[in-house]
């Protein structure tokens, strides 16, 4: 880049869709909003790789902050030049029309929770306008401490599991006689993922909220199980705890990957022997994925093992982990990735953007080459004999 003298720089705002957003930023910023949708954020200054701010006008029009730092580091950063690998601030305006979710941003001390290339995050807010019903929640109720929150792992004392119980489990009807006859004492079955063991390695929360999993063989040492219902086999595997160095690595030990593949093979062979022809397999990390955290690495990717049964069985695999929706049909196996199970499908957050893949990588049959948008998906499977 040729050296161009700096001048007062104005950047193009980067608008972000949010379910809780609105259209009021049009009254605050001169750049027009997208024609449709709830705009929750306008990023005014961003040095993120996935959404870098661009200079709006003048001789440096179209230049990113990273390029400006490369050209004029000391002029832009002063005494802080060389301290940060990128511009350290993300400045944004928010238009909040609904209650925001509670978010915990890891600091640099929590390196295991921060995706590669990212840093810890702190926040400072300036409220420009507030409605009559606006609220800011701060602190904890008397008697609650960091220690009590860390120890809250059951329906009785964990806000997370209490919410799951109140909003999901309590709303489900009791299992009917056919389910009870099949040994199923509930209607909700979980593939244990990295979130369930984070801060709760003994899965106390899972076993307290869903106690009937114990009768299917689930223990803190064994997180895989299977059952049959209406002539269909369901298999649940455990793809491991999160490792920021390889965020989709099948990093398991309850049991290890090799033993899980052997056990899955035994369960599939047993299904064939019993005349079962349909199998649903669920585990957290995705076999195929075109978005941020990416698919399970090749050396522990179970696709070959699963596909070896596609000639005799109709196999559908459910995955999550990456917060967007993708669908694949590879070697006779259907894969549905529904990251977040209805959570915000947000393509701009860390680990949720497109990644580089080989040209012959299987096509995503959901977005079909179009950029992912914000949406909320669940999958409903009706199981009928035959």
Secondary structure, 3 states (H helix, E strand, C coil): CCCCCCCCCCECCEEEEEEEEECHHHHCCCCCCCCCCCEEEEEEECECCCCECEECCCCCCCCEHHHHHHHHHHHHHHHHCCCCCCCCCCEEEECCCCCCCCCCCCCCCCHHHCCCCCCCCCCCCCCCCCCCCCCCCCCCCCCCCHHHHHCCCCCCCCHHHHHHHHHCHHHCCCCCHHHHHCCCCCCCCCCCCHHHHCCCCCCHHHHHHCHHHHHHCCECCECCEEEEECCEEEEECCCECCCHHHCCCCECCCCCHHHHHHHHHHHHHHHHHCCCCEEEEECCCCCCCCECCCCCCHHHCCHHHHHCCCCCCEEEEEECCCCCEEEEEECCEEEEEECCCCCCCCCCCCCCCECCCCCCCCCCCCCCCCCCCCCCCCCCCCCCCC
